[in-house]
Amino acid sequence: MSRTWAGFNFMDFDEFQNYAPLYVIGALEPAEIKDFEEGLERFGEKAKGLVRHCYALHESFALRVRPRKSLVTLKERVMSRVRSEEARSEEQRC
């Protein structure tokens, strides 16, 4: 939990750990980034090691996820089916 001292909020290490994965994926608001980066400096090497670990996990996960089919490929498949159905409908009319 954040602690307040003289009107300033300070992130404790538990909160820092919770924010680390969000920092790595770019999901923090600008004010949260500022607080997190201040915590990064304040908590030193332990915090930097945690962030490196989160980056490694993020990269590892990204390498394991199959890329989704491109929209062009998907559109081609849909249009192929549409043409096929249209041809079938034409044959039935004749």
KELUM-260501 format. One record per atom (N, C-alpha, C, O): atom name; z, y, x. Coordinates in nm, 3 decimals, decimal comma. Each point is the difference from the previous one (the first is absolute). Layout:
<nodes>
site = CA | w = Z | v = Y | u = X
...
</nodes>
This chain:
<nodes>
site = N | w = 0,000 | v = -0,118 | u = 0,083
site = CA | w = 0,000 | v = 0,118 | u = -0,083
site = C | w = 0,000 | v = 0,125 | u = 0,088
site = O | w = 0,060 | v = 0,002 | u = 0,107
site = N | w = -0,129 | v = 0,100 | u = -0,156
site = CA | w = -0,001 | v = 0,125 | u = 0,075
site = C | w = 0,138 | v = 0,062 | u = -0,001
site = O | w = 0,076 | v = -0,013 | u = -0,096
site = N | w = -0,047 | v = 0,080 | u = 0,202
site = CA | w = 0,126 | v = 0,072 | u = 0,007
site = C | w = -0,030 | v = 0,147 | u = 0,018
site = O | w = -0,096 | v = 0,038 | u = 0,066
site = N | w = 0,179 | v = 0,043 | u = -0,125
site = CA | w = -0,019 | v = 0,145 | u = 0,010
site = C | w = 0,108 | v = 0,058 | u = 0,089
site = O | w = 0,118 | v = -0,032 | u = -0,012
site = N | w = -0,161 | v = 0,118 | u = 0,101
site = CA | w = 0,094 | v = 0,069 | u = 0,088
site = C | w = -0,053 | v = 0,142 | u = 0,016
site = O | w = -0,113 | v = 0,020 | u = 0,043
site = N | w = 0,194 | v = 0,075 | u = -0,077
site = CA | w = -0,035 | v = 0,142 | u = 0,009
site = C | w = -0,131 | v = 0,030 | u = -0,075
site = O | w = -0,080 | v = 0,082 | u = 0,044
site = N | w = 0,061 | v = -0,150 | u = -0,156
site = CA | w = -0,118 | v = 0,026 | u = -0,082
site = C | w = -0,126 | v = -0,074 | u = 0,041
site = O | w = -0,105 | v = 0,016 | u = -0,062
site = N | w = 0,113 | v = -0,098 | u = 0,167
site = CA | w = -0,117 | v = -0,075 | u = 0,046
site = C | w = 0,017 | v = -0,147 | u = -0,034
site = O | w = 0,111 | v = -0,053 | u = 0,009
site = N | w = -0,218 | v = -0,012 | u = -0,047
site = CA | w = 0,003 | v = -0,144 | u = -0,028
site = C | w = -0,030 | v = -0,076 | u = 0,128
site = O | w = -0,091 | v = 0,035 | u = 0,075
site = N | w = 0,169 | v = -0,139 | u = -0,050
site = CA | w = -0,024 | v = -0,087 | u = 0,114
site = C | w = -0,014 | v = -0,142 | u = -0,050
site = O | w = 0,083 | v = -0,049 | u = -0,076
site = N | w = -0,187 | v = -0,016 | u = 0,119
site = CA | w = -0,027 | v = -0,137 | u = -0,039
site = C | w = 0,087 | v = -0,093 | u = 0,085
site = O | w = 0,005 | v = 0,015 | u = 0,122
site = N | w = 0,063 | v = -0,112 | u = -0,187
site = CA | w = 0,074 | v = -0,099 | u = 0,079
site = C | w = -0,097 | v = -0,113 | u = 0,038
site = O | w = -0,112 | v = -0,005 | u = -0,050
site = N | w = 0,156 | v = -0,085 | u = 0,137
site = CA | w = -0,092 | v = -0,101 | u = 0,052
site = C | w = -0,047 | v = -0,098 | u = -0,107
site = O | w = -0,113 | v = -0,047 | u = 0,005
site = N | w = 0,199 | v = 0,014 | u = -0,102
site = CA | w = -0,043 | v = -0,089 | u = -0,109
site = C | w = -0,116 | v = 0,062 | u = -0,078
site = O | w = -0,098 | v = -0,068 | u = -0,032
site = N | w = 0,110 | v = 0,195 | u = 0,003
site = CA | w = -0,107 | v = 0,069 | u = -0,072
site = C | w = -0,125 | v = 0,008 | u = 0,088
site = O | w = -0,112 | v = -0,015 | u = -0,049
site = N | w = 0,133 | v = 0,039 | u = 0,178
site = CA | w = -0,111 | v = 0,004 | u = 0,094
site = C | w = -0,077 | v = -0,132 | u = -0,003
site = O | w = -0,123 | v = -0,001 | u = -0,001
site = N | w = 0,196 | v = -0,111 | u = 0,001
site = CA | w = -0,063 | v = -0,132 | u = -0,003
site = C | w = -0,081 | v = -0,018 | u = -0,128
site = O | w = -0,107 | v = -0,060 | u = 0,003
site = N | w = 0,155 | v = 0,110 | u = -0,114
site = CA | w = -0,072 | v = -0,012 | u = -0,126
site = C | w = -0,128 | v = 0,084 | u = -0,001
site = O | w = -0,099 | v = -0,038 | u = -0,063
site = N | w = 0,102 | v = 0,151 | u = 0,131
site = CA | w = -0,115 | v = 0,089 | u = 0,003
site = C | w = -0,105 | v = -0,042 | u = 0,103
site = O | w = -0,117 | v = 0,038 | u = -0,013
site = N | w = 0,155 | v = -0,116 | u = 0,112
site = CA | w = -0,093 | v = -0,035 | u = 0,109
site = C | w = -0,131 | v = -0,063 | u = -0,049
site = O | w = -0,106 | v = 0,046 | u = 0,041
site = N | w = 0,110 | v = -0,148 | u = -0,127
site = CA | w = -0,128 | v = -0,057 | u = -0,046
site = C | w = -0,084 | v = 0,101 | u = -0,078
site = O | w = -0,123 | v = -0,001 | u = 0,008
site = N | w = 0,189 | v = 0,087 | u = -0,084
site = CA | w = -0,073 | v = 0,101 | u = -0,077
site = C | w = -0,065 | v = 0,103 | u = 0,093
site = O | w = -0,109 | v = 0,049 | u = -0,027
site = N | w = 0,177 | v = -0,017 | u = 0,135
site = CA | w = -0,054 | v = 0,092 | u = 0,100
site = C | w = -0,126 | v = -0,059 | u = 0,063
site = O | w = -0,100 | v = 0,068 | u = 0,017
site = N | w = 0,108 | v = -0,196 | u = 0,016
site = CA | w = -0,111 | v = -0,068 | u = 0,068
site = C | w = -0,125 | v = -0,004 | u = -0,088
site = O | w = -0,111 | v = 0,014 | u = 0,051
site = N | w = 0,128 | v = -0,034 | u = -0,181
site = CA | w = -0,118 | v = -0,008 | u = -0,087
site = C | w = -0,041 | v = 0,136 | u = -0,056
site = O | w = -0,095 | v = 0,009 | u = -0,078
site = N | w = 0,166 | v = 0,097 | u = 0,117
site = CA | w = -0,038 | v = 0,135 | u = -0,043
site = C | w = 0,040 | v = 0,033 | u = -0,143
site = O | w = -0,069 | v = 0,077 | u = -0,067
site = N | w = 0,179 | v = -0,134 | u = 0,020
site = CA | w = 0,041 | v = 0,019 | u = -0,139
site = C | w = 0,113 | v = 0,100 | u = -0,019
site = O | w = 0,057 | v = 0,008 | u = -0,108
site = N | w = -0,023 | v = 0,067 | u = 0,211
site = CA | w = 0,109 | v = 0,098 | u = -0,012
site = C | w = -0,055 | v = 0,139 | u = -0,030
site = O | w = -0,111 | v = 0,034 | u = 0,039
site = N | w = 0,190 | v = 0,044 | u = -0,110
site = CA | w = -0,032 | v = 0,140 | u = -0,028
site = C | w = 0,026 | v = 0,081 | u = 0,128
site = O | w = 0,075 | v = -0,045 | u = 0,087
site = N | w = -0,135 | v = 0,163 | u = -0,074
site = CA | w = 0,020 | v = 0,081 | u = 0,121
site = C | w = 0,146 | v = 0,025 | u = 0,036
site = O | w = 0,036 | v = -0,008 | u = 0,117
site = N | w = 0,049 | v = 0,037 | u = -0,215
site = CA | w = 0,142 | v = 0,023 | u = 0,030
site = C | w = 0,066 | v = -0,127 | u = 0,051
site = O | w = 0,085 | v = 0,004 | u = 0,088
site = N | w = -0,125 | v = -0,119 | u = -0,145
site = CA | w = 0,056 | v = -0,128 | u = 0,044
site = C | w = -0,046 | v = -0,034 | u = 0,141
site = O | w = 0,076 | v = -0,055 | u = 0,079
site = N | w = -0,201 | v = 0,089 | u = -0,047
site = CA | w = -0,052 | v = -0,023 | u = 0,135
site = C | w = 0,083 | v = 0,080 | u = 0,100
site = O | w = 0,037 | v = -0,051 | u = 0,106
site = N | w = -0,010 | v = 0,176 | u = -0,140
site = CA | w = 0,079 | v = 0,086 | u = 0,088
site = C | w = 0,138 | v = -0,060 | u = 0,024
site = O | w = 0,046 | v = -0,008 | u = 0,114
site = N | w = 0,021 | v = -0,035 | u = -0,222
site = CA | w = 0,132 | v = -0,062 | u = 0,013
site = C | w = -0,007 | v = -0,129 | u = 0,082
site = O | w = 0,086 | v = -0,027 | u = 0,084
site = N | w = -0,190 | v = -0,051 | u = -0,110
site = CA | w = -0,014 | v = -0,128 | u = 0,070
site = C | w = -0,021 | v = 0,023 | u = 0,149
site = O | w = 0,062 | v = -0,066 | u = 0,083
site = N | w = -0,149 | v = 0,160 | u = -0,049
site = CA | w = -0,029 | v = 0,026 | u = 0,142
site = C | w = 0,121 | v = 0,059 | u = 0,071
site = O | w = 0,019 | v = -0,024 | u = 0,120
site = N | w = 0,063 | v = 0,100 | u = -0,191
site = CA | w = 0,125 | v = 0,048 | u = 0,059
site = C | w = 0,093 | v = -0,119 | u = 0,026
site = O | w = 0,066 | v = -0,006 | u = 0,104
site = N | w = -0,061 | v = -0,088 | u = -0,199
site = CA | w = 0,078 | v = -0,121 | u = 0,018
site = C | w = -0,051 | v = -0,083 | u = 0,116
site = O | w = 0,077 | v = -0,059 | u = 0,075
site = N | w = -0,208 | v = 0,056 | u = -0,060
site = CA | w = -0,062 | v = -0,075 | u = 0,110
site = C | w = 0,050 | v = 0,052 | u = 0,135
site = O | w = 0,032 | v = -0,077 | u = 0,090
site = N | w = -0,025 | v = 0,206 | u = -0,078
site = CA | w = 0,052 | v = 0,060 | u = 0,123
site = C | w = 0,151 | v = -0,023 | u = 0,013
site = O | w = 0,049 | v = -0,031 | u = 0,109
site = N | w = 0,022 | v = 0,046 | u = -0,217
site = CA | w = 0,146 | v = -0,011 | u = 0,004
site = C | w = 0,045 | v = -0,143 | u = 0,030
site = O | w = 0,096 | v = -0,019 | u = 0,076
site = N | w = -0,163 | v = -0,082 | u = -0,133
site = CA | w = 0,043 | v = -0,138 | u = 0,019
site = C | w = -0,059 | v = -0,064 | u = 0,125
site = O | w = 0,037 | v = -0,112 | u = 0,036
site = N | w = -0,126 | v = 0,182 | u = 0,031
site = CA | w = -0,048 | v = -0,042 | u = 0,131
site = C | w = -0,082 | v = -0,129 | u = 0,005
site = O | w = -0,079 | v = -0,029 | u = -0,090
site = N | w = 0,101 | v = -0,045 | u = 0,196
site = CA | w = -0,081 | v = -0,118 | u = 0,029
site = C | w = 0,010 | v = -0,108 | u = -0,107
site = O | w = -0,098 | v = -0,069 | u = -0,029
site = N | w = 0,215 | v = 0,054 | u = -0,030
site = CA | w = 0,016 | v = -0,099 | u = -0,107
site = C | w = -0,095 | v = 0,032 | u = -0,116
site = O | w = -0,065 | v = -0,090 | u = -0,055
site = N | w = 0,056 | v = 0,217 | u = 0,018
site = CA | w = -0,088 | v = 0,042 | u = -0,108
site = C | w = -0,146 | v = -0,014 | u = 0,039
site = O | w = -0,082 | v = -0,044 | u = -0,080
site = N | w = 0,049 | v = 0,080 | u = 0,203
site = CA | w = -0,139 | v = -0,011 | u = 0,046
site = C | w = -0,044 | v = -0,147 | u = 0,004
site = O | w = -0,115 | v = -0,031 | u = -0,031
site = N | w = 0,207 | v = -0,057 | u = 0,069
site = CA | w = -0,031 | v = -0,143 | u = -0,001
site = C | w = -0,025 | v = -0,050 | u = -0,142
site = O | w = -0,089 | v = -0,082 | u = -0,022
site = N | w = 0,167 | v = 0,130 | u = -0,072
site = CA | w = -0,019 | v = -0,038 | u = -0,140
site = C | w = -0,137 | v = 0,045 | u = -0,050
site = O | w = -0,070 | v = -0,076 | u = -0,068
site = N | w = 0,032 | v = 0,197 | u = 0,101
site = CA | w = -0,130 | v = 0,053 | u = -0,044
site = C | w = -0,113 | v = -0,080 | u = 0,066
site = O | w = -0,099 | v = -0,031 | u = -0,066
site = N | w = 0,113 | v = -0,001 | u = 0,193
site = CA | w = -0,102 | v = -0,084 | u = 0,067
site = C | w = -0,013 | v = -0,135 | u = -0,070
site = O | w = -0,110 | v = -0,050 | u = -0,021
site = N | w = 0,224 | v = -0,008 | u = -0,015
site = CA | w = 0,001 | v = -0,128 | u = -0,071
site = C | w = -0,072 | v = 0,013 | u = -0,135
site = O | w = -0,079 | v = -0,088 | u = -0,036
site = N | w = 0,105 | v = 0,195 | u = -0,036
site = CA | w = -0,066 | v = 0,021 | u = -0,130
site = C | w = -0,151 | v = 0,018 | u = 0,018
site = O | w = -0,078 | v = -0,051 | u = -0,081
site = N | w = 0,036 | v = 0,123 | u = 0,186
site = CA | w = -0,143 | v = 0,015 | u = 0,027
site = C | w = -0,063 | v = -0,137 | u = 0,031
site = O | w = -0,110 | v = -0,030 | u = -0,046
site = N | w = 0,180 | v = -0,051 | u = 0,124
site = CA | w = -0,053 | v = -0,133 | u = 0,034
site = C | w = -0,014 | v = -0,086 | u = -0,125
site = O | w = -0,100 | v = -0,069 | u = -0,016
site = N | w = 0,199 | v = 0,073 | u = -0,072
site = CA | w = -0,009 | v = -0,076 | u = -0,126
site = C | w = -0,114 | v = 0,051 | u = -0,086
site = O | w = -0,074 | v = -0,078 | u = -0,060
site = N | w = 0,059 | v = 0,208 | u = 0,055
site = CA | w = -0,107 | v = 0,061 | u = -0,079
site = C | w = -0,137 | v = -0,044 | u = 0,051
site = O | w = -0,087 | v = -0,037 | u = -0,078
site = N | w = 0,069 | v = 0,041 | u = 0,209
site = CA | w = -0,127 | v = -0,041 | u = 0,059
site = C | w = -0,026 | v = -0,148 | u = -0,021
site = O | w = -0,112 | v = -0,040 | u = -0,030
site = N | w = 0,215 | v = -0,041 | u = 0,046
site = CA | w = -0,012 | v = -0,143 | u = -0,020
site = C | w = -0,040 | v = -0,030 | u = -0,145
site = O | w = -0,088 | v = -0,083 | u = -0,024
site = N | w = 0,152 | v = 0,149 | u = -0,069
site = CA | w = -0,032 | v = -0,020 | u = -0,141
site = C | w = -0,143 | v = 0,043 | u = -0,028
site = O | w = -0,074 | v = -0,069 | u = -0,071
site = N | w = 0,034 | v = 0,184 | u = 0,125
site = CA | w = -0,135 | v = 0,051 | u = -0,023
site = C | w = -0,106 | v = -0,097 | u = 0,052
site = O | w = -0,107 | v = -0,014 | u = -0,059
site = N | w = 0,137 | v = -0,053 | u = 0,169
site = CA | w = -0,096 | v = -0,096 | u = 0,056
site = C | w = -0,011 | v = -0,126 | u = -0,085
site = O | w = -0,102 | v = -0,068 | u = 0,004
site = N | w = 0,206 | v = 0,036 | u = -0,078
site = CA | w = 0,000 | v = -0,122 | u = -0,081
site = C | w = -0,060 | v = 0,018 | u = -0,138
site = O | w = -0,036 | v = -0,099 | u = -0,065
site = N | w = 0,026 | v = 0,220 | u = 0,020
site = CA | w = -0,052 | v = 0,025 | u = -0,134
site = C | w = -0,153 | v = -0,006 | u = 0,005
site = O | w = -0,064 | v = 0,065 | u = 0,082
site = N | w = 0,010 | v = -0,143 | u = -0,171
site = CA | w = -0,146 | v = -0,008 | u = -0,007
site = C | w = -0,055 | v = 0,131 | u = -0,057
site = O | w = 0,054 | v = 0,054 | u = -0,096
site = N | w = -0,159 | v = -0,005 | u = 0,156
site = CA | w = -0,058 | v = 0,121 | u = -0,057
site = C | w = -0,062 | v = -0,032 | u = -0,135
site = O | w = -0,062 | v = -0,105 | u = -0,017
site = N | w = 0,079 | v = 0,193 | u = -0,077
site = CA | w = -0,060 | v = -0,026 | u = -0,130
site = C | w = -0,149 | v = 0,025 | u = 0,008
site = O | w = -0,049 | v = 0,073 | u = 0,086
site = N | w = -0,021 | v = -0,135 | u = -0,177
site = CA | w = -0,145 | v = 0,014 | u = 0,002
site = C | w = -0,037 | v = 0,145 | u = -0,022
site = O | w = 0,067 | v = 0,074 | u = -0,073
site = N | w = -0,173 | v = -0,036 | u = 0,138
site = CA | w = -0,041 | v = 0,139 | u = -0,013
site = C | w = -0,047 | v = 0,026 | u = -0,143
site = O | w = -0,045 | v = -0,091 | u = -0,070
site = N | w = 0,054 | v = 0,214 | u = 0,029
site = CA | w = -0,044 | v = 0,037 | u = -0,133
site = C | w = -0,150 | v = -0,024 | u = -0,016
site = O | w = -0,047 | v = -0,031 | u = -0,110
site = N | w = -0,028 | v = 0,047 | u = 0,218
site = CA | w = -0,144 | v = -0,024 | u = -0,007
site = C | w = -0,026 | v = -0,146 | u = -0,033
site = O | w = -0,083 | v = -0,031 | u = -0,085
site = N | w = 0,152 | v = -0,059 | u = 0,153
site = CA | w = -0,017 | v = -0,143 | u = -0,025
site = C | w = 0,039 | v = -0,034 | u = -0,143
site = O | w = -0,070 | v = -0,074 | u = -0,068
site = N | w = 0,181 | v = 0,129 | u = 0,022
site = CA | w = 0,045 | v = -0,025 | u = -0,136
site = C | w = -0,101 | v = 0,053 | u = -0,101
site = O | w = -0,031 | v = -0,068 | u = -0,098
site = N | w = -0,020 | v = 0,187 | u = 0,121
site = CA | w = -0,099 | v = 0,059 | u = -0,091
site = C | w = -0,126 | v = -0,086 | u = -0,003
site = O | w = -0,057 | v = -0,022 | u = -0,107
site = N | w = 0,014 | v = -0,027 | u = 0,223
site = CA | w = -0,119 | v = -0,086 | u = 0,005
site = C | w = 0,021 | v = -0,126 | u = -0,082
site = O | w = -0,091 | v = -0,043 | u = -0,072
site = N | w = 0,210 | v = -0,018 | u = 0,081
site = CA | w = 0,027 | v = -0,121 | u = -0,078
site = C | w = -0,002 | v = 0,029 | u = -0,149
site = O | w = -0,056 | v = -0,078 | u = -0,078
site = N | w = 0,117 | v = 0,188 | u = 0,037
site = CA | w = 0,003 | v = 0,035 | u = -0,142
site = C | w = -0,141 | v = 0,028 | u = -0,051
site = O | w = -0,039 | v = -0,048 | u = -0,106
site = N | w = -0,037 | v = 0,125 | u = 0,182
site = CA | w = -0,136 | v = 0,034 | u = -0,044
site = C | w = -0,089 | v = -0,124 | u = -0,003
site = O | w = -0,088 | v = -0,011 | u = -0,086
site = N | w = 0,109 | v = -0,081 | u = 0,177
site = CA | w = -0,075 | v = -0,125 | u = -0,001
site = C | w = 0,027 | v = -0,078 | u = -0,128
site = O | w = -0,092 | v = -0,054 | u = -0,062
site = N | w = 0,217 | v = 0,049 | u = 0,023
site = CA | w = 0,035 | v = -0,069 | u = -0,125
site = C | w = -0,059 | v = 0,072 | u = -0,121
site = O | w = -0,047 | v = -0,065 | u = -0,094
site = N | w = 0,050 | v = 0,197 | u = 0,096
site = CA | w = -0,057 | v = 0,077 | u = -0,110
site = C | w = -0,149 | v = -0,029 | u = -0,012
site = O | w = -0,050 | v = -0,025 | u = -0,109
site = N | w = -0,022 | v = 0,027 | u = 0,222
site = CA | w = -0,144 | v = -0,029 | u = -0,002
site = C | w = -0,026 | v = -0,141 | u = -0,049
site = O | w = -0,094 | v = -0,024 | u = -0,076
site = N | w = 0,177 | v = -0,069 | u = 0,118
site = CA | w = -0,013 | v = -0,138 | u = -0,042
site = C | w = 0,019 | v = -0,013 | u = -0,151
site = O | w = -0,076 | v = -0,070 | u = -0,067
site = N | w = 0,176 | v = 0,137 | u = 0,014
site = CA | w = 0,025 | v = -0,002 | u = -0,145
site = C | w = -0,115 | v = 0,067 | u = -0,075
site = O | w = -0,041 | v = -0,048 | u = -0,106
site = N | w = -0,010 | v = 0,158 | u = 0,160
site = CA | w = -0,112 | v = 0,069 | u = -0,065
site = C | w = -0,122 | v = -0,089 | u = -0,003
site = O | w = -0,068 | v = -0,007 | u = -0,102
site = N | w = 0,039 | v = -0,064 | u = 0,212
site = CA | w = -0,115 | v = -0,092 | u = 0,006
site = C | w = 0,019 | v = -0,113 | u = -0,102
site = O | w = -0,095 | v = -0,038 | u = -0,068
site = N | w = 0,215 | v = -0,014 | u = 0,060
site = CA | w = 0,028 | v = -0,107 | u = -0,095
site = C | w = -0,020 | v = 0,049 | u = -0,144
site = O | w = -0,054 | v = -0,072 | u = -0,084
site = N | w = 0,098 | v = 0,193 | u = 0,055
site = CA | w = -0,018 | v = 0,058 | u = -0,134
site = C | w = -0,146 | v = 0,018 | u = -0,031
site = O | w = -0,042 | v = -0,025 | u = -0,113
site = N | w = -0,038 | v = 0,070 | u = 0,211
site = CA | w = -0,145 | v = 0,018 | u = -0,019
site = C | w = -0,066 | v = -0,132 | u = -0,032
site = O | w = -0,087 | v = -0,007 | u = -0,087
site = N | w = 0,126 | v = -0,099 | u = 0,157
site = CA | w = -0,058 | v = -0,132 | u = -0,023
site = C | w = 0,031 | v = -0,050 | u = -0,140
site = O | w = -0,084 | v = -0,063 | u = -0,065
site = N | w = 0,205 | v = 0,091 | u = 0,017
site = CA | w = 0,039 | v = -0,045 | u = -0,132
site = C | w = -0,075 | v = 0,076 | u = -0,109
site = O | w = -0,026 | v = -0,056 | u = -0,107
site = N | w = -0,009 | v = 0,181 | u = 0,132
site = CA | w = -0,075 | v = 0,080 | u = -0,098
site = C | w = -0,143 | v = -0,049 | u = -0,014
site = O | w = -0,059 | v = 0,010 | u = -0,108
site = N | w = 0,001 | v = -0,061 | u = 0,216
site = CA | w = -0,141 | v = -0,041 | u = -0,003
site = C | w = -0,022 | v = -0,133 | u = -0,065
site = O | w = -0,114 | v = -0,046 | u = -0,009
</nodes>
